[in-house]
Amino acid sequence: MNRVRDLFEKINIEGKIAFGEPLSNYTTFQVGGPAEVFAQPRSIADVKRLVECAEEHRIPWFILGGGANILVSDAGISGLVIHMESLSEIRRQGTTLFAQAGIPVSKAAAWAADQGLSGFDFIYAMPGSVGGAIWMNARCYGSEIADILTRVTYLDPQGTIRTMVPSREEFRYKDTPFMKNSNVILQGEFNLHREDSRVLWNRMRGYEADRRSKGHFDAPCAGSIFKNNRDFGAPSGKLIDSLGLRGLAYRGAQVSPGHANIIINRGGALASDIRALITQVQQRVQDGLGITLEPEVLFVGDWEHEQSS
């Protein structure tokens, strides 16, 4: 029997374990091959057991949240994928919001708005989870997670639960300490402030309408493909648009007609199609403007054997 499968068939957790689960079911691009082992923990204790088992037996592992901002290869992911979706508790104490890593950011924003708590509203109608938003310091409409984040509870690779108080020096534009280590974000604490729920919902519906007008909901996508860089003098989407690349397509992948910094799966795309289009856009911008665009999306899985012709 396969050693990895044997180990995780015997592991004692409350949650579920599956083998060969298609990751296209769990990514916002709706692409991606199978996970060798796919775990859906129901508790922090489950996460701890899974990580400890993987570390002890030197099995690679990957944390999957809402499936946004990632491109999983068609070959899938070897080792263990831990899907955090069920860790979705949310509560408040005064104006402090406590949200577990697996809760979708949009759901957390809606919950906070219903409670008359402002600060999370900028992230409404965005894809992804609270854990992912902390991991990358999600940003939109001039606000970012670091503006409201006061404490993070995480699990280190040795299985110890720790907390950190983030500093603004550590949390910068699309850059956090968690992007440089293997710590598992379990929960975030956020300092919010009181505001009338009706005012909050009006603002959030405005954000949703703006995202809809830019094509965020027209087809499966992962959010922004490239990081912005102030040194370039314009957002990445405008740079791409200036070269007439909006609508550019490769097989099932297309630069969104609604926003040039979004690539969509217009139906039947493979992960390799999307990556090939990303590379093509990078090359066209490099050739046309002398600018190197840096992907914001994370390439996950076995890409060594991916071929696109």
C-alpha positions, 0 to 999 in steps of 0.5 A: 500500500502507498505509504502516504495513504496508509498513514492518513487512513489511520490518522485519528481526526474528527474531520474527513480524509479523501484521496485523489480529490480534484482541487478544481472543486475548491479553487476559484479558478475551478482548475487544478489536479488531484490532491494526493491526500485531502484533509478537511479538519473540523477543529484546531486539534485536527489541524495539529495532528495532521501537521504533526503527522506530515512533519514526522514522516517528512510529507509535504503539506499545503494549507488551502483556504478559500482557493483564491489567489492560487493556481493549482497545476493540472498535475495536482499536489503531492502529499497532504492538502489541509482544507481549512473551510470548517474552521469558521467560527466568528464572534465579537467582544465589544469592538474586537472581532475574532474570526477563524482562518477558514471563514470566507472574508465576505461572510466575516464582513457581512457578519461584522456589518450586521453587528454594526462593526466597521473596518472589515467592509472593504473586503466584502464580495472578495473571494478567499478566507480570513486565513488567506487574507492575513497570509497575504495582507489582502488589500482593496479600496485603500485599506488592508488587513494590517489596518485592523489586525491586532493578533494572530493565533497560529500553529508552528510546524512543531505543533505548538500553538502561538500568538503574535502581535503584528507590526506594520513593519512586518505587514506590508503590501502583499508581504507578511511574515507568514509568506516566509515560513510554514506557520498555519494561521488559525485565527485573527483578532481585529480591532473594528469600530462602531457604525450604523449597519445600514450605512455599512451595507450601503457601502458594501453593496457599492463595493460589490457593484464596483467589482461586478462592473469590472467582471469579477463575477462573470467567470471563474477567476482568482482575483488580481493576477499581478501585483501593483508597483508604484514605481511603474506609475500606473496599476498593472491593469492599466499597463496591460490595457495600454497595450490592448491586451484586454480580451486576449485569449489562450485556449480556455483562458482569457484576459477579462474583458472587464478588467485587464488584471484579471484572467478568467476561465471562460470554460474548459481552461486548464491550469496550464492554459492560464499560466501560459496566458500569464506568461504571454501577458508578462512578455508583452508588457516587458517587450512593450513597456520594459516593465516586469510584472510580478504575479500576485497569484501563487503557483501551487503543485507540480509544475515541472512536468506541465507542458503547454503547446 
